[in-house]
């Protein structure tokens, strides 16, 4: 099942885990106060304050915030330069829907993403309905124009 080396590694790991839990429990809390005036619940470092309340860590906090912003930034999956500047036709609407679909498919799987995909699908359906109606109206209008020409041409 397990050889002696594996067992000794597991025992050592468990001892280290217990030791780190004990050091966490023995650490003192930060001397700082939160916005409500309550004691900060974070663990203190050597200065007696946590990373957020330590006055000497201002530059490090700024760097950490900047890095955090870059880490959470979502990449674009579609090219926004190809989007129409104004939407004047069904083709423009379909182009925007195509862009939104490409962007949405690249997102992390979530309930919000699922809702967005359903909404985009609904947008496609509505655009196709309107496009089909426009085509039918154009066909009816051209037929009426031909009939009108035929009637005026016979007299």
C-alpha positions in Angstrom: 0.0 0.0 0.0 2.4 2.8 1.2 6.1 2.3 1.6 8.0 3.7 4.6 9.3 6.8 2.7 5.7 7.8 1.7 4.5 7.3 5.3 7.3 9.4 6.7 6.6 12.2 4.2 2.9 12.2 5.1 3.8 12.3 8.8 6.2 15.2 8.2 3.5 17.1 6.2 0.9 16.7 9.0 3.4 17.9 11.6 4.2 21.0 9.5 0.5 21.7 8.9 -0.2 21.5 12.7 2.7 23.7 13.5 1.6 26.4 11.0 -1.9 26.2 12.4 -0.5 26.8 15.9 1.6 29.8 14.7 -1.5 31.3 13.1 -3.5 30.9 16.2 -0.8 32.5 18.4 -0.4 35.6 16.1 -1.7 38.8 17.4 -4.5 40.7 15.7 -3.8 44.1 14.0 -4.0 47.2 16.1 -5.8 49.1 13.4 -9.5 49.9 13.3 -12.0 49.5 10.4 -14.4 52.1 9.0 -16.9 51.3 11.7 -14.3 51.8 14.4 -14.1 48.1 15.3 -10.8 46.2 15.8 -9.3 44.9 12.5 -9.5 41.1 12.3 -6.4 40.6 10.2 -3.2 39.2 11.7 -0.5 41.7 12.6 3.0 41.7 11.2 6.1 42.7 13.2 4.9 46.3 13.4 1.7 45.3 15.2 -0.4 46.2 12.1 -1.6 44.2 9.2 -0.6 44.9 5.6 -3.5 47.3 5.0 -3.0 49.3 8.2 0.8 49.4 8.3 1.9 53.0 7.5 5.3 51.8 6.1 3.7 49.6 3.5 2.1 52.4 1.4 4.1 51.8 -1.8 3.8 48.0 -1.5 0.0 48.4 -1.2 -0.1 50.6 -4.3 1.9 48.0 -6.3 -0.4 45.2 -5.0 -3.5 47.1 -6.0 -2.1 47.7 -9.5 -1.1 44.1 -9.9 -4.6 43.0 -8.7 -6.2 45.2 -11.3 -4.1 43.6 -14.1 -4.8 40.1 -12.8 -8.6 40.6 -12.9 -8.7 42.3 -16.3 -10.6 40.3 -18.9 -9.1 40.0 -22.3 -11.1 40.8 -25.5 -11.8 37.9 -27.7 -13.2 39.8 -30.6 -11.8 42.8 -32.5 -13.8 46.0 -31.5 -12.3 48.0 -34.3 -14.5 46.1 -36.7 -17.7 47.2 -35.0 -19.9 49.7 -36.9 -19.8 53.2 -35.5 -23.5 53.7 -36.2 -26.2 51.1 -36.5 -28.4 51.7 -39.5 -29.4 48.3 -40.8 -30.1 44.7 -39.7 -26.6 43.8 -40.9 -25.1 46.3 -38.5 -27.2 44.8 -35.6 -26.1 41.3 -36.6 -22.5 42.5 -36.6 -22.9 43.8 -33.0 -24.5 40.5 -32.0 -21.7 38.5 -33.6 -19.2 40.6 -31.6 -21.1 40.2 -28.3 -21.4 36.4 -28.9 -17.6 36.1 -29.5 -16.9 38.1 -26.3 -19.4 36.1 -24.2 -18.2 32.7 -25.3 -14.7 33.5 -24.0 -16.0 34.4 -20.5 -15.8 32.0 -17.6 -18.8 29.7 -17.3 -21.4 31.2 -14.9 -25.1 31.9 -14.6 -24.6 35.4 -15.8 -22.8 34.1 -18.9 -25.6 31.7 -19.6 -28.2 34.5 -19.3 -26.1 36.7 -21.6 -25.9 33.9 -24.2 -29.7 33.4 -24.1 -30.2 37.2 -24.4 -27.9 37.3 -27.5 -29.7 34.3 -29.0 -33.0 36.2 -28.5 -31.4 39.3 -30.2 -30.5 37.1 -33.2 -34.1 35.8 -33.4 -35.6 39.3 -33.3 -33.1 40.6 -35.9 -33.9 37.7 -38.2 -37.7 38.4 -37.7 -37.3 42.0 -38.6 -35.0 41.2 -41.5 -37.5 38.7 -42.9 -40.3 41.2 -42.6 -38.3 43.8 -44.4 -37.6 41.4 -47.2 -41.3 40.5 -47.5 -42.4 44.2 -47.5 -39.8 44.9 -50.2 -41.2 42.0 -52.3 -44.8 43.2 -51.8 -43.9 46.8 -52.7 -42.0 45.8 -55.9 -44.9 43.6 -56.9 -47.3 46.5 -56.4 -45.1 48.8 -58.4 -45.1 46.3 -61.3 -48.9 45.9 -61.2 -49.2 49.7 -61.2 -46.9 50.0 -64.2 -48.9 47.2 -66.0 -52.2 49.0 -65.3 -50.9 52.4 -66.4 -49.3 50.8 -69.5 -52.5 49.1 -70.7 -54.7 52.3 -70.7 
